[in-house]
Amino acid sequence: MKSLIVKFIALTLFIPFLSCKKVQAGDPKPKLVWSDEFNTNGRPDPAKWIFETGTGSNGWGNNELEYYTDRVENAVVQDGVLRITAIKENYKGSQYTSARMITKGKFEFKYGKVEVRAKLPAGVGTWPAIWMLGGDIGTAGWPACGEIDIMEHRGSEPNKIFGTLHYPGRSGGNADGNTRVIDNATTGFHIYSVDWSAKAIKIYVDGQLIHTVTNSAGIPFNKNFFCILNVAMGGGFAGAVDPAFTSAAMEVDYIRVYH
């Protein structure tokens, strides 16, 4: 009997140890490797962002109508959020102004999770985007560099969120993507994210899957990419702009990259 009691006590002590070891053997949690919380009022942090300015000579390849500037009228951090504002105004030959911010040369990465909490602009003709391009775009060109659109929205279809990949054979109107309709895209904040690995690229809104693409060596998603935040006007995706449009902003609470 004494021997059985000793064995029982030893077993009860050992079982929790086995359980603990099992938990510890799980995959480690992703670590935050880069972020902008937009908590300092004023111009966006120049250590993290570069402004692309002008019209891209051809409407950035999409016949867009805006002129991107680095003015505070178009991009400013206030009250804990970044505001990228599209404005109807005549500016250097364009009918609208806005801003386009990129991390190229400041922060580029391969694989991980990108999470952005944002509220989108309202108005027919607006085209906000949270996206990524291959860091080799200067040499490879587009679409060979690869493009990951974490979020696109056009004002003519309120609340319809687009998640899309562009790459050779699947670009432009033949892009690899899908959509999901949400509530209050222009009046409330939502979390737009992508999980990107050597196995797959998965795009989400508020944790709901929009689209999955199986990754492989045959598509250009196994190298460094950089992040882009912008609000375009018109163009092939957004279409004609409402003549009554005056201004609208995309508000970004934060952008975080985990690995």
ChimeraX commands (.cxc) that place a marker at each C-alpha (Angstrom):
marker #1 position 0.00,0.00,0.00 radius 0.5
marker #1 position 2.82,2.39,0.96 radius 0.5
marker #1 position 4.46,1.73,-2.41 radius 0.5
marker #1 position 1.22,2.58,-4.23 radius 0.5
marker #1 position 0.85,5.85,-2.32 radius 0.5
marker #1 position 4.40,6.87,-3.21 radius 0.5
marker #1 position 3.77,6.10,-6.88 radius 0.5
marker #1 position 0.52,8.09,-6.82 radius 0.5
marker #1 position 2.21,11.16,-5.31 radius 0.5
marker #1 position 5.04,10.95,-7.82 radius 0.5
marker #1 position 2.58,10.68,-10.71 radius 0.5
marker #1 position 0.51,13.70,-9.58 radius 0.5
marker #1 position 3.66,15.80,-9.40 radius 0.5
marker #1 position 4.84,14.67,-12.82 radius 0.5
marker #1 position 1.59,15.26,-14.78 radius 0.5
marker #1 position 1.61,19.08,-14.39 radius 0.5
marker #1 position 5.27,19.05,-15.45 radius 0.5
marker #1 position 4.35,17.23,-18.67 radius 0.5
marker #1 position 1.51,19.70,-19.33 radius 0.5
marker #1 position 3.81,22.67,-18.79 radius 0.5
marker #1 position 6.43,21.29,-21.15 radius 0.5
marker #1 position 3.79,20.80,-23.83 radius 0.5
marker #1 position 2.73,24.48,-23.67 radius 0.5
marker #1 position 6.33,25.66,-23.80 radius 0.5
marker #1 position 6.91,23.61,-26.95 radius 0.5
marker #1 position 4.40,25.70,-28.90 radius 0.5
marker #1 position 5.31,28.29,-31.56 radius 0.5
marker #1 position 6.70,31.55,-30.13 radius 0.5
marker #1 position 4.52,34.64,-30.35 radius 0.5
marker #1 position 5.39,37.10,-33.14 radius 0.5
marker #1 position 7.61,39.97,-32.00 radius 0.5
marker #1 position 7.03,43.60,-32.90 radius 0.5
marker #1 position 9.93,44.62,-35.15 radius 0.5
marker #1 position 8.78,48.03,-36.45 radius 0.5
marker #1 position 5.87,50.39,-35.88 radius 0.5
marker #1 position 4.59,53.93,-36.01 radius 0.5
marker #1 position 2.01,54.77,-33.35 radius 0.5
marker #1 position 1.57,58.36,-34.62 radius 0.5
marker #1 position 1.65,59.82,-31.12 radius 0.5
marker #1 position 3.81,62.89,-31.85 radius 0.5
marker #1 position 1.95,65.81,-33.40 radius 0.5
marker #1 position 3.35,67.40,-36.54 radius 0.5
marker #1 position 4.96,66.00,-39.63 radius 0.5
marker #1 position 5.25,62.21,-40.00 radius 0.5
marker #1 position 8.55,60.85,-38.66 radius 0.5
marker #1 position 11.22,61.35,-41.39 radius 0.5
marker #1 position 13.23,58.48,-39.91 radius 0.5
marker #1 position 10.40,56.15,-40.92 radius 0.5
marker #1 position 8.73,57.71,-43.96 radius 0.5
marker #1 position 9.57,59.24,-47.33 radius 0.5
marker #1 position 7.06,61.29,-49.31 radius 0.5
marker #1 position 6.64,60.46,-52.97 radius 0.5
marker #1 position 5.53,63.67,-54.69 radius 0.5
marker #1 position 4.14,64.73,-58.03 radius 0.5
marker #1 position 1.89,62.93,-60.47 radius 0.5
marker #1 position 4.19,60.06,-61.35 radius 0.5
marker #1 position 4.17,61.66,-64.84 radius 0.5
marker #1 position 1.19,59.50,-65.83 radius 0.5
marker #1 position -1.12,59.42,-62.81 radius 0.5
marker #1 position 1.06,56.77,-61.14 radius 0.5
marker #1 position 0.18,54.31,-63.88 radius 0.5
marker #1 position -3.53,54.41,-63.05 radius 0.5
marker #1 position -4.64,57.74,-64.59 radius 0.5
marker #1 position -5.08,59.14,-61.08 radius 0.5
marker #1 position -6.00,62.82,-60.74 radius 0.5
marker #1 position -4.10,63.89,-57.62 radius 0.5
marker #1 position -0.77,65.63,-57.14 radius 0.5
marker #1 position 1.02,64.12,-54.15 radius 0.5
marker #1 position 2.69,66.68,-51.89 radius 0.5
marker #1 position 4.66,66.69,-48.64 radius 0.5
marker #1 position 2.60,69.56,-47.20 radius 0.5
marker #1 position 1.01,69.40,-43.74 radius 0.5
marker #1 position -2.31,70.14,-45.42 radius 0.5
marker #1 position -2.12,66.68,-46.98 radius 0.5
marker #1 position -0.31,64.66,-44.29 radius 0.5
marker #1 position -0.07,65.46,-40.60 radius 0.5
marker #1 position -0.08,63.68,-37.24 radius 0.5
marker #1 position -2.67,65.07,-34.84 radius 0.5
marker #1 position -4.32,63.74,-31.70 radius 0.5
marker #1 position -2.75,60.30,-32.02 radius 0.5
marker #1 position -3.55,59.63,-35.68 radius 0.5
marker #1 position -1.98,60.23,-39.06 radius 0.5
marker #1 position -4.32,62.09,-41.41 radius 0.5
marker #1 position -3.73,61.78,-45.14 radius 0.5
marker #1 position -6.13,64.28,-46.69 radius 0.5
marker #1 position -7.20,64.53,-50.31 radius 0.5
marker #1 position -8.25,68.08,-51.21 radius 0.5
marker #1 position -10.02,69.48,-54.25 radius 0.5
marker #1 position -7.81,72.35,-55.41 radius 0.5
marker #1 position -5.87,73.44,-58.46 radius 0.5
marker #1 position -2.24,72.60,-57.78 radius 0.5
marker #1 position 0.53,72.51,-60.37 radius 0.5
marker #1 position -1.86,71.47,-63.08 radius 0.5
marker #1 position -3.78,68.87,-61.06 radius 0.5
marker #1 position -7.34,69.09,-59.76 radius 0.5
marker #1 position -6.63,67.44,-56.40 radius 0.5
marker #1 position -3.81,67.09,-53.87 radius 0.5
marker #1 position -3.06,64.28,-51.44 radius 0.5
marker #1 position -0.08,62.40,-49.94 radius 0.5
marker #1 position 1.74,59.13,-50.51 radius 0.5
marker #1 position 4.13,57.89,-47.81 radius 0.5
marker #1 position 6.54,54.97,-48.19 radius 0.5
marker #1 position 9.10,53.17,-46.01 radius 0.5
marker #1 position 11.42,52.34,-48.93 radius 0.5
marker #1 position 15.03,52.62,-47.82 radius 0.5
marker #1 position 13.88,53.20,-44.23 radius 0.5
marker #1 position 12.29,49.86,-43.42 radius 0.5
marker #1 position 12.01,46.83,-45.69 radius 0.5
marker #1 position 11.36,43.24,-44.61 radius 0.5
marker #1 position 10.63,39.70,-45.73 radius 0.5
marker #1 position 7.73,37.76,-44.15 radius 0.5
marker #1 position 5.75,38.68,-41.06 radius 0.5
marker #1 position 2.46,40.24,-40.08 radius 0.5
marker #1 position 1.46,43.81,-40.90 radius 0.5
marker #1 position -1.41,45.33,-38.93 radius 0.5
marker #1 position -2.92,48.77,-39.56 radius 0.5
marker #1 position -5.81,50.36,-37.68 radius 0.5
marker #1 position -7.48,52.93,-39.89 radius 0.5
marker #1 position -10.63,54.84,-40.78 radius 0.5
marker #1 position -11.22,55.42,-44.48 radius 0.5
marker #1 position -12.24,58.59,-46.36 radius 0.5
marker #1 position -15.75,58.99,-47.73 radius 0.5
marker #1 position -16.65,60.35,-51.13 radius 0.5
marker #1 position -17.13,58.97,-54.64 radius 0.5
marker #1 position -13.77,58.99,-56.38 radius 0.5
marker #1 position -11.64,58.46,-53.27 radius 0.5
marker #1 position -9.15,55.60,-53.37 radius 0.5
marker #1 position -7.33,54.98,-50.06 radius 0.5
marker #1 position -4.77,52.19,-49.94 radius 0.5
marker #1 position -2.60,50.35,-47.41 radius 0.5
marker #1 position -0.14,48.27,-49.40 radius 0.5
marker #1 position 3.35,46.95,-50.09 radius 0.5
marker #1 position 5.74,46.77,-53.04 radius 0.5
marker #1 position 8.84,44.67,-53.66 radius 0.5
marker #1 position 11.97,46.61,-52.75 radius 0.5
marker #1 position 13.47,45.79,-56.16 radius 0.5
marker #1 position 10.81,47.74,-58.10 radius 0.5
marker #1 position 13.52,50.09,-59.39 radius 0.5
marker #1 position 15.25,47.25,-61.24 radius 0.5
marker #1 position 12.59,44.58,-61.68 radius 0.5
marker #1 position 9.75,46.94,-62.56 radius 0.5
marker #1 position 6.07,46.30,-61.96 radius 0.5
marker #1 position 4.44,43.76,-61.68 radius 0.5
marker #1 position 7.64,41.66,-61.53 radius 0.5
marker #1 position 8.48,43.26,-58.17 radius 0.5
marker #1 position 5.19,42.02,-56.66 radius 0.5
marker #1 position 2.47,44.03,-54.93 radius 0.5
marker #1 position 0.44,43.20,-51.81 radius 0.5
marker #1 position -2.67,45.35,-51.35 radius 0.5
marker #1 position -3.67,44.89,-47.73 radius 0.5
marker #1 position -6.60,47.28,-48.15 radius 0.5
marker #1 position -8.10,49.22,-51.03 radius 0.5
marker #1 position -11.46,50.97,-50.97 radius 0.5
marker #1 position -13.31,53.00,-53.57 radius 0.5
marker #1 position -15.84,55.59,-52.53 radius 0.5
marker #1 position -18.32,54.46,-55.16 radius 0.5
marker #1 position -18.69,51.13,-53.28 radius 0.5
marker #1 position -18.74,52.08,-49.59 radius 0.5
marker #1 position -17.63,49.41,-47.11 radius 0.5
marker #1 position -16.36,46.98,-49.77 radius 0.5
marker #1 position -12.77,46.13,-48.85 radius 0.5
marker #1 position -10.40,44.78,-51.51 radius 0.5
marker #1 position -7.44,42.52,-50.67 radius 0.5
marker #1 position -5.27,41.83,-53.71 radius 0.5
marker #1 position -1.93,40.57,-55.00 radius 0.5
marker #1 position -0.33,41.67,-58.29 radius 0.5
marker #1 position 2.45,39.71,-59.97 radius 0.5
marker #1 position 3.36,38.53,-63.49 radius 0.5
marker #1 position 0.35,36.90,-65.10 radius 0.5
marker #1 position -1.98,38.23,-62.37 radius 0.5
marker #1 position -1.92,42.02,-62.50 radius 0.5
marker #1 position -4.20,44.93,-63.36 radius 0.5
marker #1 position -7.69,43.67,-64.14 radius 0.5
marker #1 position -6.50,40.06,-63.79 radius 0.5
marker #1 position -5.12,40.55,-60.26 radius 0.5
marker #1 position -5.30,37.80,-57.63 radius 0.5
marker #1 position -7.74,39.06,-55.02 radius 0.5
marker #1 position -11.10,39.09,-53.30 radius 0.5
marker #1 position -13.38,41.39,-51.31 radius 0.5
marker #1 position -15.27,41.53,-48.04 radius 0.5
marker #1 position -18.04,43.94,-47.06 radius 0.5
marker #1 position -17.84,45.47,-43.57 radius 0.5
marker #1 position -19.81,48.09,-41.65 radius 0.5
marker #1 position -18.81,51.70,-41.07 radius 0.5
marker #1 position -15.53,51.71,-43.01 radius 0.5
marker #1 position -15.59,55.50,-43.25 radius 0.5
marker #1 position -16.98,56.29,-39.80 radius 0.5
marker #1 position -15.15,53.80,-37.59 radius 0.5
marker #1 position -11.68,52.31,-37.22 radius 0.5
marker #1 position -10.98,48.80,-38.47 radius 0.5
marker #1 position -7.89,46.59,-38.45 radius 0.5
marker #1 position -6.46,45.70,-41.85 radius 0.5
marker #1 position -3.73,43.06,-41.83 radius 0.5
marker #1 position -1.70,40.55,-43.80 radius 0.5
marker #1 position 0.04,37.38,-42.64 radius 0.5
marker #1 position 2.90,36.73,-45.05 radius 0.5
marker #1 position 5.12,33.64,-45.00 radius 0.5
marker #1 position 7.00,31.37,-47.37 radius 0.5
marker #1 position 3.86,29.22,-47.47 radius 0.5
marker #1 position 1.03,31.74,-47.98 radius 0.5
marker #1 position -0.13,35.36,-48.04 radius 0.5
marker #1 position -3.39,35.88,-46.13 radius 0.5
marker #1 position -5.23,39.22,-46.06 radius 0.5
marker #1 position -7.73,40.09,-43.31 radius 0.5
marker #1 position -10.05,42.81,-42.08 radius 0.5
marker #1 position -10.91,42.72,-38.37 radius 0.5
marker #1 position -9.60,39.16,-38.26 radius 0.5
marker #1 position -11.92,38.02,-41.05 radius 0.5
marker #1 position -10.14,36.43,-44.00 radius 0.5
marker #1 position -10.49,38.28,-47.31 radius 0.5
marker #1 position -8.12,36.30,-49.51 radius 0.5
marker #1 position -5.38,33.65,-49.46 radius 0.5
marker #1 position -2.65,33.07,-52.02 radius 0.5
marker #1 position -0.32,30.08,-51.78 radius 0.5
marker #1 position 3.26,31.35,-51.88 radius 0.5
marker #1 position 5.96,29.66,-53.95 radius 0.5
marker #1 position 9.28,30.29,-55.65 radius 0.5
marker #1 position 7.35,31.04,-58.84 radius 0.5
marker #1 position 5.86,34.32,-57.58 radius 0.5
marker #1 position 7.79,37.37,-56.29 radius 0.5
marker #1 position 6.85,37.27,-52.62 radius 0.5
marker #1 position 10.03,35.87,-51.10 radius 0.5
marker #1 position 12.15,39.01,-50.74 radius 0.5
marker #1 position 12.06,42.39,-49.01 radius 0.5
marker #1 position 9.01,44.62,-49.38 radius 0.5
marker #1 position 8.25,48.15,-48.15 radius 0.5
marker #1 position 5.00,49.72,-46.90 radius 0.5
marker #1 position 2.89,52.45,-48.51 radius 0.5
marker #1 position 0.02,54.61,-47.20 radius 0.5
marker #1 position -1.82,56.90,-49.61 radius 0.5
marker #1 position -5.13,58.34,-50.76 radius 0.5
marker #1 position -5.55,58.60,-54.53 radius 0.5
marker #1 position -8.33,60.31,-56.44 radius 0.5
marker #1 position -10.09,58.93,-59.50 radius 0.5
marker #1 position -8.15,56.75,-61.88 radius 0.5
marker #1 position -8.94,53.37,-63.35 radius 0.5
marker #1 position -9.93,51.83,-60.03 radius 0.5
marker #1 position -11.89,54.62,-58.31 radius 0.5
marker #1 position -13.55,56.11,-61.40 radius 0.5
marker #1 position -15.04,59.58,-61.74 radius 0.5
marker #1 position -14.97,61.91,-58.75 radius 0.5
marker #1 position -18.16,63.40,-57.34 radius 0.5
marker #1 position -18.19,67.07,-58.47 radius 0.5
marker #1 position -19.35,68.03,-54.95 radius 0.5
marker #1 position -16.25,66.49,-53.34 radius 0.5
marker #1 position -14.16,68.97,-51.34 radius 0.5
marker #1 position -11.89,66.94,-49.03 radius 0.5
marker #1 position -11.66,63.66,-47.12 radius 0.5
marker #1 position -9.04,61.96,-44.99 radius 0.5
marker #1 position -7.80,58.49,-44.19 radius 0.5
marker #1 position -6.96,58.37,-40.49 radius 0.5
marker #1 position -4.34,55.85,-39.36 radius 0.5
marker #1 position -4.09,55.04,-35.65 radius 0.5
marker #1 position -1.03,52.83,-36.03 radius 0.5
marker #1 position 0.95,50.56,-38.34 radius 0.5
marker #1 position 2.79,47.58,-36.78 radius 0.5
marker #1 position 5.00,44.90,-38.27 radius 0.5
marker #1 position 5.57,41.62,-36.44 radius 0.5
marker #1 position 7.96,38.81,-37.20 radius 0.5
marker link #1:1,2 radius 0.2
marker link #1:2,3 radius 0.2
marker link #1:3,4 radius 0.2
marker link #1:4,5 radius 0.2
marker link #1:5,6 radius 0.2
marker link #1:6,7 radius 0.2
marker link #1:7,8 radius 0.2
marker link #1:8,9 radius 0.2
marker link #1:9,10 radius 0.2
marker link #1:10,11 radius 0.2
marker link #1:11,12 radius 0.2
marker link #1:12,13 radius 0.2
marker link #1:13,14 radius 0.2
marker link #1:14,15 radius 0.2
marker link #1:15,16 radius 0.2
marker link #1:16,17 radius 0.2
marker link #1:17,18 radius 0.2
marker link #1:18,19 radius 0.2
marker link #1:19,20 radius 0.2
marker link #1:20,21 radius 0.2
marker link #1:21,22 radius 0.2
marker link #1:22,23 radius 0.2
marker link #1:23,24 radius 0.2
marker link #1:24,25 radius 0.2
marker link #1:25,26 radius 0.2
marker link #1:26,27 radius 0.2
marker link #1:27,28 radius 0.2
marker link #1:28,29 radius 0.2
marker link #1:29,30 radius 0.2
marker link #1:30,31 radius 0.2
marker link #1:31,32 radius 0.2
marker link #1:32,33 radius 0.2
marker link #1:33,34 radius 0.2
marker link #1:34,35 radius 0.2
marker link #1:35,36 radius 0.2
marker link #1:36,37 radius 0.2
marker link #1:37,38 radius 0.2
marker link #1:38,39 radius 0.2
marker link #1:39,40 radius 0.2
marker link #1:40,41 radius 0.2
marker link #1:41,42 radius 0.2
marker link #1:42,43 radius 0.2
marker link #1:43,44 radius 0.2
marker link #1:44,45 radius 0.2
marker link #1:45,46 radius 0.2
marker link #1:46,47 radius 0.2
marker link #1:47,48 radius 0.2
marker link #1:48,49 radius 0.2
marker link #1:49,50 radius 0.2
marker link #1:50,51 radius 0.2
marker link #1:51,52 radius 0.2
marker link #1:52,53 radius 0.2
marker link #1:53,54 radius 0.2
marker link #1:54,55 radius 0.2
marker link #1:55,56 radius 0.2
marker link #1:56,57 radius 0.2
marker link #1:57,58 radius 0.2
marker link #1:58,59 radius 0.2
marker link #1:59,60 radius 0.2
marker link #1:60,61 radius 0.2
marker link #1:61,62 radius 0.2
marker link #1:62,63 radius 0.2
marker link #1:63,64 radius 0.2
marker link #1:64,65 radius 0.2
marker link #1:65,66 radius 0.2
marker link #1:66,67 radius 0.2
marker link #1:67,68 radius 0.2
marker link #1:68,69 radius 0.2
marker link #1:69,70 radius 0.2
marker link #1:70,71 radius 0.2
marker link #1:71,72 radius 0.2
marker link #1:72,73 radius 0.2
marker link #1:73,74 radius 0.2
marker link #1:74,75 radius 0.2
marker link #1:75,76 radius 0.2
marker link #1:76,77 radius 0.2
marker link #1:77,78 radius 0.2
marker link #1:78,79 radius 0.2
marker link #1:79,80 radius 0.2
marker link #1:80,81 radius 0.2
marker link #1:81,82 radius 0.2
marker link #1:82,83 radius 0.2
marker link #1:83,84 radius 0.2
marker link #1:84,85 radius 0.2
marker link #1:85,86 radius 0.2
marker link #1:86,87 radius 0.2
marker link #1:87,88 radius 0.2
marker link #1:88,89 radius 0.2
marker link #1:89,90 radius 0.2
marker link #1:90,91 radius 0.2
marker link #1:91,92 radius 0.2
marker link #1:92,93 radius 0.2
marker link #1:93,94 radius 0.2
marker link #1:94,95 radius 0.2
marker link #1:95,96 radius 0.2
marker link #1:96,97 radius 0.2
marker link #1:97,98 radius 0.2
marker link #1:98,99 radius 0.2
marker link #1:99,100 radius 0.2
marker link #1:100,101 radius 0.2
marker link #1:101,102 radius 0.2
marker link #1:102,103 radius 0.2
marker link #1:103,104 radius 0.2
marker link #1:104,105 radius 0.2
marker link #1:105,106 radius 0.2
marker link #1:106,107 radius 0.2
marker link #1:107,108 radius 0.2
marker link #1:108,109 radius 0.2
marker link #1:109,110 radius 0.2
marker link #1:110,111 radius 0.2
marker link #1:111,112 radius 0.2
marker link #1:112,113 radius 0.2
marker link #1:113,114 radius 0.2
marker link #1:114,115 radius 0.2
marker link #1:115,116 radius 0.2
marker link #1:116,117 radius 0.2
marker link #1:117,118 radius 0.2
marker link #1:118,119 radius 0.2
marker link #1:119,120 radius 0.2
marker link #1:120,121 radius 0.2
marker link #1:121,122 radius 0.2
marker link #1:122,123 radius 0.2
marker link #1:123,124 radius 0.2
marker link #1:124,125 radius 0.2
marker link #1:125,126 radius 0.2
marker link #1:126,127 radius 0.2
marker link #1:127,128 radius 0.2
marker link #1:128,129 radius 0.2
marker link #1:129,130 radius 0.2
marker link #1:130,131 radius 0.2
marker link #1:131,132 radius 0.2
marker link #1:132,133 radius 0.2
marker link #1:133,134 radius 0.2
marker link #1:134,135 radius 0.2
marker link #1:135,136 radius 0.2
marker link #1:136,137 radius 0.2
marker link #1:137,138 radius 0.2
marker link #1:138,139 radius 0.2
marker link #1:139,140 radius 0.2
marker link #1:140,141 radius 0.2
marker link #1:141,142 radius 0.2
marker link #1:142,143 radius 0.2
marker link #1:143,144 radius 0.2
marker link #1:144,145 radius 0.2
marker link #1:145,146 radius 0.2
marker link #1:146,147 radius 0.2
marker link #1:147,148 radius 0.2
marker link #1:148,149 radius 0.2
marker link #1:149,150 radius 0.2
marker link #1:150,151 radius 0.2
marker link #1:151,152 radius 0.2
marker link #1:152,153 radius 0.2
marker link #1:153,154 radius 0.2
marker link #1:154,155 radius 0.2
marker link #1:155,156 radius 0.2
marker link #1:156,157 radius 0.2
marker link #1:157,158 radius 0.2
marker link #1:158,159 radius 0.2
marker link #1:159,160 radius 0.2
marker link #1:160,161 radius 0.2
marker link #1:161,162 radius 0.2
marker link #1:162,163 radius 0.2
marker link #1:163,164 radius 0.2
marker link #1:164,165 radius 0.2
marker link #1:165,166 radius 0.2
marker link #1:166,167 radius 0.2
marker link #1:167,168 radius 0.2
marker link #1:168,169 radius 0.2
marker link #1:169,170 radius 0.2
marker link #1:170,171 radius 0.2
marker link #1:171,172 radius 0.2
marker link #1:172,173 radius 0.2
marker link #1:173,174 radius 0.2
marker link #1:174,175 radius 0.2
marker link #1:175,176 radius 0.2
marker link #1:176,177 radius 0.2
marker link #1:177,178 radius 0.2
marker link #1:178,179 radius 0.2
marker link #1:179,180 radius 0.2
marker link #1:180,181 radius 0.2
marker link #1:181,182 radius 0.2
marker link #1:182,183 radius 0.2
marker link #1:183,184 radius 0.2
marker link #1:184,185 radius 0.2
marker link #1:185,186 radius 0.2
marker link #1:186,187 radius 0.2
marker link #1:187,188 radius 0.2
marker link #1:188,189 radius 0.2
marker link #1:189,190 radius 0.2
marker link #1:190,191 radius 0.2
marker link #1:191,192 radius 0.2
marker link #1:192,193 radius 0.2
marker link #1:193,194 radius 0.2
marker link #1:194,195 radius 0.2
marker link #1:195,196 radius 0.2
marker link #1:196,197 radius 0.2
marker link #1:197,198 radius 0.2
marker link #1:198,199 radius 0.2
marker link #1:199,200 radius 0.2
marker link #1:200,201 radius 0.2
marker link #1:201,202 radius 0.2
marker link #1:202,203 radius 0.2
marker link #1:203,204 radius 0.2
marker link #1:204,205 radius 0.2
marker link #1:205,206 radius 0.2
marker link #1:206,207 radius 0.2
marker link #1:207,208 radius 0.2
marker link #1:208,209 radius 0.2
marker link #1:209,210 radius 0.2
marker link #1:210,211 radius 0.2
marker link #1:211,212 radius 0.2
marker link #1:212,213 radius 0.2
marker link #1:213,214 radius 0.2
marker link #1:214,215 radius 0.2
marker link #1:215,216 radius 0.2
marker link #1:216,217 radius 0.2
marker link #1:217,218 radius 0.2
marker link #1:218,219 radius 0.2
marker link #1:219,220 radius 0.2
marker link #1:220,221 radius 0.2
marker link #1:221,222 radius 0.2
marker link #1:222,223 radius 0.2
marker link #1:223,224 radius 0.2
marker link #1:224,225 radius 0.2
marker link #1:225,226 radius 0.2
marker link #1:226,227 radius 0.2
marker link #1:227,228 radius 0.2
marker link #1:228,229 radius 0.2
marker link #1:229,230 radius 0.2
marker link #1:230,231 radius 0.2
marker link #1:231,232 radius 0.2
marker link #1:232,233 radius 0.2
marker link #1:233,234 radius 0.2
marker link #1:234,235 radius 0.2
marker link #1:235,236 radius 0.2
marker link #1:236,237 radius 0.2
marker link #1:237,238 radius 0.2
marker link #1:238,239 radius 0.2
marker link #1:239,240 radius 0.2
marker link #1:240,241 radius 0.2
marker link #1:241,242 radius 0.2
marker link #1:242,243 radius 0.2
marker link #1:243,244 radius 0.2
marker link #1:244,245 radius 0.2
marker link #1:245,246 radius 0.2
marker link #1:246,247 radius 0.2
marker link #1:247,248 radius 0.2
marker link #1:248,249 radius 0.2
marker link #1:249,250 radius 0.2
marker link #1:250,251 radius 0.2
marker link #1:251,252 radius 0.2
marker link #1:252,253 radius 0.2
marker link #1:253,254 radius 0.2
marker link #1:254,255 radius 0.2
marker link #1:255,256 radius 0.2
marker link #1:256,257 radius 0.2
marker link #1:257,258 radius 0.2
marker link #1:258,259 radius 0.2
view
